[in-house]
Amino acid sequence: MCSAVQDIRKSFASLRVEKKLRHREIAHFLEITEAELIDAHVGVSKLDVIKSSPQMARAVRLKKPWVGWMPMIQKLGDVMSLTRNSSAVHEVMGSYKNAYSENGAHKIVSNHLQLQLKYQFWEFAYLFEESKSNTAQRSIQFFDESGQAVYKIFLLPHSHHWYFDEIAKRYGDAHQDPGILIHEKGDEEALPQPSQFTRLDELKGLTGESATVIDPQALRIILGSAAHLNLPLMIVVANQAVQQTYQGPILEMIEMKSWLHLINPEFNLHLDLSNAPHIWLVHHSHQKNIKSSIELLNEEGCVVAMICHAEHSELNQIKSWQELIDKFETEEMSLLTSLV
């Protein structure tokens, strides 16, 4: 066994138990990708896991094509679906229902969870099992060719855990030795190209009545008011490989330094506002009415999260959402006028 792999496993166990670090934080600390961190646990047997208690960890590398075994995910029942980008982590509890393909994307529509999965950007996938609070935490994790996590599925206590091992049997890769080839992004790939037209450029080209800039405090006021009024919202977070949507109310908003947390028993959104420097109110003409949304953009001008009223909102709820937006804009304009 390569000593580097053994070192990664030992460091993972130590940092999880002693420092309570997340996978992404451990990978950053070890100066490897998250995919390499998980892949280092490929080949660990269940017996080895028992011997390594209290911090067990084992991974099973899965094989393509991903779409071929996605129906097995539906058999897991309720799970926690996690999508993230550099500015947001989006978690929704629910089951995979009404799965179908459309325009090159695999779509899943549930009661309050919608997914668009773009498999062409998925390169590595693993079943992962580790101990957490004296129980086994099981997950299915997907990464792009550069080793960045694009999507994760976490089994809940009441999920159908017996299908986890069935997925390993049916769709485990024949090669179960640690070691993968990561595509390192060059500088020309990591930076936005001058020829690229971003969403920020598009918004700047709209008139003031169609799109306006707001600050983080305004975002907090609007979302805090929406939570207080129990308004159902549509909250979308995306990366290049996955777009995940939650539709429902937020019951609580918590602020911690630069982070804004929107919480519901079935949903969590964690927003790092320091990585979303551009926040816009955008007004769309919709069936002779105005539909307003909030778009959060990163430094490169790409959308990392979008928030508006839910599609199933009742007329009075839509009106309440629009009144929140209108009230803010009216008060903001009054403040600007008084300063002139």
Secondary structure, DSSP 8 states (H G I E B T S, - for coil): --HHHHHHHHHHHHHHHHS---HHHHHHHHTS-HHHHHHTTBT--HHHHHHTTTS-EEEEEB-S-HHHHHHHHHTT-SEEEEEE-SSEEEEEEE---SEEEETTEEEEE-SSEEEEE-GGG--EEEEEEEEETTEEEEEEEEE-TTS-EEEEEEE-TTS-THHHHHHHHHHB-S--SS--------HHHHS--TT---HHHHHHTS-TTTEEE--HHHHHHHHHHHHHTT-EEEEEEE-SSEEEEEEEE--EEEEETTEEEEEETTEEEEEEGGG--EEEEEEEEETTEEEEEEEEE-TTS-EEEEEEE-TT--HHHHHHHHHHHHHHHHHHHHHHHHH-
